[in-house]
Amino acid sequence: MTPTKNKPNNTRKLTKTIDEIDREILSNLSEDPEISQTELSHRLKISQPAVSLRIRKLEEKGVLARLIGTDIKKAQLFLAKVDLTANNVPKVLESLEKCPLYLNCFLTSGRHNMTCLLIGENMRSIMSCIDSRLRQNLPVENIEFDMIVTPTRPFIVPVKPKMEKKAVTPCGAECSTCTFYTSDRCLGCPASIHYKGSLL
């Protein structure tokens, strides 16, 4: 009988397993993102080119990523966690992507199917965005949100302080005629020429 050849394994991992040196690199960079490759080579007792190669491979795998942004605690920014049940997730995500206050969204299981993070220079502006835009304009059944008092660790978020200002916001609102804005309950949209804030 002719022996059967082994079929190629299509589920074979495309990347090598992370080893102990990789873990040490990740640990050191997590504790001090500014640490030099020369210092890493001294600590790990391998050459600087070897450190550079490992870092590049970790970045290519997506295991290591770098983020430039603002520390919300030091910048005194406010963060809100918004839980919502969306009837049309793609449409909600498309709308949120246009909002300058939007940071990220997580698809979740349980009572709600989405959890979003919004950022602002004061709580009233975030609440106004939720009440005037999210509750009224999106296909959602219910929205619950909590203001995050403070992170227990540094929390870095990307911000766009140089975004183009226009009369009409990306979601189609006009701050100058919004009751939240005219009653000083909101600083306005950071993408609006009427924005009263200073950082976003």
Secondary structure, DSSP 8 states (H G I E B T S, - for coil): ---------TT--SS----HHHHHHHHHHHH-TT--HHHHHHHHTS-HHHHHHHHHHHHHHTSS-----EETTTTT-EEEEEEEEESSHHHHHHHHHT-TTEEEEEE--SS-SEEEEEEESSHHHHHHHIIIIIHHHS-EEEEEEEEE---SS--EE---TT---BSS-TTS--GGG-HHHHTTS----TTBTT---S--
